[in-house]
């Protein structure tokens, strides 16, 4: 099932969301508005707002508050991506030139700041203080996760516990915020909000593991994704593989990664030591736990779409 079929129950809401998002982040400053237009024309799948709308429907009714939650999430996510491209000195985002490539780092940082400030302003204007609290915590965690990963990419010293702490903070925290805010927007009980928090963490972790597998799986398709290797990121497939070999072999692999050489040998090493299978198993286990949370809710079109969206998350190609 493709994403278009999955989101059919919220087709109208997503169309309205895109219009409201454009209105929310437009500016009288011509340069800002030019950059905003560029961003919106090249938006990705908008998975996170989709989770907001579907979890709102799962827990009750989609409301004006749901739209505000989805807009805040997307603003925050977009701002962090812009800042990430500056940190990573990346010139591309989803196959297009990044803001960093076209407008350089100073403007990129300021555009990211503008979006963050717009999100804060919208929250205050609508008295969405619950949303503001959740998002503030998410931003803090995402920053801490990125800093930890940046530090570890220098020393190339990371174990599984550290890896899971990083992905929980830098990725899963925002997915958790999506699901909590969706539930809150439909006036769900505290018990259901807690379930959605746990659900979002599981989804976010599985999502990131899938992302981390792309560098290894993409070689089989002839379209290698080398970004993690270039940045010296050690992810779960490699962490598991390194734990199974001698100290000398580990040092050799780490040295190759640090110097960005023999990448094909590193990928073969991971395959030989079952790093991909191990990571996929953990990803699937997390997804099964997320399914079990959904099973606590009555059947609905939103529940069905969330089931399918989970399946899509761990099987997507990019």
C-alpha positions in Angstrom: 0.0 0.0 0.0 1.4 3.4 -0.9 1.2 6.5 1.2 -1.5 8.2 -0.8 -3.9 5.2 -0.1 -2.9 5.2 3.6 -3.8 8.9 4.1 -7.1 8.7 2.3 -9.2 9.1 5.5 -7.5 12.5 6.1 -7.2 13.7 2.5 -9.3 16.8 3.1 -7.5 17.6 6.3 -4.1 17.3 4.7 -5.2 19.6 1.8 -6.4 22.2 4.3 -3.3 21.7 6.4 -1.0 22.7 3.5 -2.9 25.9 3.0 -2.9 26.8 6.7 0.8 26.0 6.9 1.6 28.4 4.1 -0.4 31.1 5.7 1.2 30.5 9.1 4.9 30.8 7.9 4.6 33.5 5.3 6.3 36.8 5.9 6.3 40.4 4.6 10.0 40.1 4.3 10.5 39.2 0.6 13.7 37.1 1.2 12.0 35.0 3.9 8.9 34.6 1.8 11.1 33.4 -1.2 12.8 30.8 1.0 9.5 29.7 2.5 8.0 29.2 -1.0 11.1 27.2 -1.9 10.7 25.0 1.2 7.0 24.4 0.6 7.4 23.5 -3.0 9.8 20.7 -2.0 8.2 19.4 1.1 8.6 15.7 1.8 5.9 13.2 2.7 4.9 15.2 5.8 4.8 12.0 7.8 4.7 13.8 11.2 1.6 15.8 10.5 0.0 12.7 9.2 0.6 11.0 12.5 -0.9 14.1 14.3 -4.2 13.8 12.3 -4.5 10.0 12.5 -3.8 9.9 16.2 -6.4 12.7 16.7 -8.9 10.7 14.8 -8.0 7.5 16.7 -8.7 9.2 20.0 -11.8 11.3 19.1 -12.4 14.1 16.6 -10.1 16.1 14.5 -10.4 19.7 15.5 -9.0 23.2 14.9 -6.5 22.3 17.7 -5.4 19.3 15.6 -4.5 21.6 12.7 -2.5 23.9 15.0 -0.6 20.9 16.4 0.2 19.6 12.9 1.4 23.1 11.9 3.6 23.5 14.9 5.2 20.0 14.4 5.9 20.7 10.8 7.4 24.1 11.5 9.7 22.7 14.2 10.7 19.7 12.0 11.5 22.0 9.0 13.5 24.4 11.2 15.6 21.5 12.6 16.3 20.1 9.1 17.5 23.5 7.9 19.8 23.8 11.0 21.0 20.1 10.4 22.0 20.9 6.9 24.2 23.8 8.2 25.8 21.5 10.9 26.4 18.7 8.3 27.4 21.2 5.6 24.9 19.5 3.4 24.1 20.9 -0.1 21.1 18.6 -0.8 17.8 17.7 0.9 15.5 15.1 -0.7 17.3 15.4 -4.0 17.1 19.2 -4.2 19.5 21.9 -3.3 19.3 22.6 0.4 18.7 26.1 1.9 22.3 26.0 3.0 23.5 25.5 -0.6 21.4 28.3 -2.1 21.4 30.9 0.7 24.5 29.8 2.7 24.8 29.1 6.4 24.1 32.6 7.9 20.8 32.9 6.1 20.0 29.3 6.8 20.5 29.6 10.5 18.3 32.8 10.6 15.5 31.2 8.5 15.5 28.2 10.9 15.3 30.7 13.8 12.5 32.5 12.1 10.5 29.3 11.8 11.1 28.4 15.4 10.0 31.8 16.5 6.8 31.6 14.3 6.0 28.3 16.0 6.4 29.9 19.5 4.3 32.9 18.4 1.5 30.7 17.1 1.4 28.7 20.3 1.1 31.7 22.5 -1.5 33.4 20.2 -3.7 30.3 20.5 -3.0 29.6 24.2 -1.7 26.2 23.2 0.5 26.0 26.3 0.3 22.2 26.5 1.7 22.0 23.0 4.3 24.5 23.8 5.5 22.5 26.8 5.7 19.2 24.7 7.5 20.9 21.9 10.0 22.7 24.1 10.9 19.4 25.7 11.2 17.8 22.2 13.6 20.6 21.0 15.7 20.2 24.1 16.0 16.4 23.5 16.6 16.7 19.8 19.5 19.2 20.5 21.0 16.9 23.1 20.7 13.9 20.8 22.4 15.7 17.9 25.2 17.0 20.1 25.8 13.6 21.6 25.9 12.1 18.1 28.3 14.8 16.8 30.6 14.2 19.7 30.6 10.4 19.2 31.2 10.8 15.5 34.5 12.5 16.4 35.7 9.7 18.7 33.8 6.9 16.9 33.1 5.3 20.2 29.5 4.3 20.6 27.7 1.3 22.1 24.0 0.2 21.7 22.8 2.0 24.8 24.2 5.2 23.6 22.8 4.6 20.1 19.3 4.1 21.4 19.6 7.1 23.7 20.6 9.2 20.7 17.8 8.1 18.4 15.2 8.4 21.2 16.3 12.0 21.6 16.9 13.2 18.0 14.1 11.3 16.3 11.6 9.5 18.5 11.0 12.5 20.8 9.4 14.4 17.9 7.3 11.4 16.8 6.2 11.0 20.4 5.2 14.7 20.4 3.2 14.2 17.2 1.1 11.4 18.8 0.7 13.1 22.1 -0.4 16.4 20.6 -2.8 14.6 18.2 -4.4 12.9 21.2 -4.5 16.1 23.3 -6.2 17.9 20.4 -9.1 15.5 20.5 -9.5 15.8 24.3 -8.2 12.3 25.0 -7.8 11.0 28.6 -4.4 11.2 30.3 -4.2 7.4 30.0 -4.6 7.5 26.3 -2.1 10.4 26.0 0.4 8.3 27.8 -0.3 5.4 25.4 0.3 7.7 22.4 3.5 8.9 23.9 4.8 5.4 24.2 3.4 4.6 20.7 5.2 7.6 19.2 8.6 6.6 20.8 8.3 3.1 19.3 7.4 4.5 15.9 10.2 7.1 16.0 12.8 4.5 17.0 11.7 2.1 14.2 11.7 5.0 11.7 15.3 5.9 12.6 16.6 2.4 12.4 15.1 2.1 9.0 16.8 5.3 8.0 20.1 4.0 9.3 19.7 0.8 7.3 19.5 2.7 4.0 23.3 3.1 3.8 23.7 -0.6 3.8 20.6 -1.7 1.8 21.0 1.0 -0.9 24.1 -0.7 -2.2 22.1 -3.7 -3.3 19.9 -1.4 -5.5 22.9 0.3 -7.1 22.0 3.7 -5.5 24.4 3.9 -2.5 23.5 6.3 0.3 26.9 7.4 1.8 25.9 10.3 3.9 26.3 8.5 7.3 29.7 7.1 6.3 30.9 10.6 5.2 29.9 12.0 8.5 31.5 9.2 10.5 28.2 8.1 12.0 28.2 4.6 13.6 24.7 3.2 13.5 23.1 0.0 14.8 24.1 -2.4 12.0 27.8 -1.5 12.5 27.6 -1.3 16.3 26.3 -4.9 16.5 28.8 -6.2 14.0 31.8 -4.6 15.8 30.7 -6.2 19.0 31.2 -9.7 17.5 34.8 -9.3 16.3 38.3 -9.0 17.8 39.8 -5.8 18.9 42.2 -5.6 16.0 39.4 -6.1 13.4 37.4 -3.5 15.2 40.2 -1.0 15.0 40.7 -1.6 11.3 37.0 -1.0 10.5 36.9 2.1 12.7 40.1 3.5 11.0 38.5 2.9 7.5 35.3 4.7 8.6 37.3 7.6 10.1 39.3 8.1 6.9 36.2 7.4 4.7 37.8 4.6 2.8 36.9 1.0 1.8 33.3 1.7 2.5 32.2 -1.3 0.4 34.4 -3.5 2.7 32.6 -2.0 5.8 29.2 -2.8 4.3 30.3 -6.3 3.5 31.7 -6.7 7.0 28.3 -5.7 8.4 26.5 -8.1 6.2 28.8 -11.0 7.1 28.3 -10.3 10.8 24.5 -10.1 10.5 24.3 -6.5 11.5 21.4 -5.8 9.0 19.3 -8.8 10.2 19.9 -7.8 13.8 18.8 -4.3 13.2 15.7 -5.3 11.2 14.7 -7.7 14.0 14.8 -4.9 16.6 12.9 -2.6 14.2 10.2 -5.2 13.7 10.0 -5.9 17.5 9.4 -2.2 18.1 6.7 -2.1 15.4 5.0 -5.1 17.0 4.9 -3.4 20.3 3.4 -0.3 18.6 0.7 -2.6 17.0 -0.1 -3.9 20.4 -0.8 -0.4 21.6 -3.1 0.3 18.7 -5.0 -2.9 19.5 -6.2 -1.2 22.8 -8.3 1.1 20.6 -11.6 0.4 18.9 -11.5 -0.3 15.1 -11.8 2.7 12.9 -10.5 4.0 9.6 -7.9 6.0 11.5 -6.7 2.9 13.3 -6.4 1.0 10.0 -4.4 3.8 8.5 -2.0 3.9 11.4 -1.5 0.1 11.0 -0.7 0.6 7.4 1.5 3.7 8.1 3.6 1.6 10.6 4.1 -1.0 7.9 5.0 1.7 5.4 7.5 3.2 7.9 9.6 0.1 8.2 9.4 -0.9 4.5 9.8 2.5 2.8 12.6 2.8 0.2 13.6 6.4 1.1 
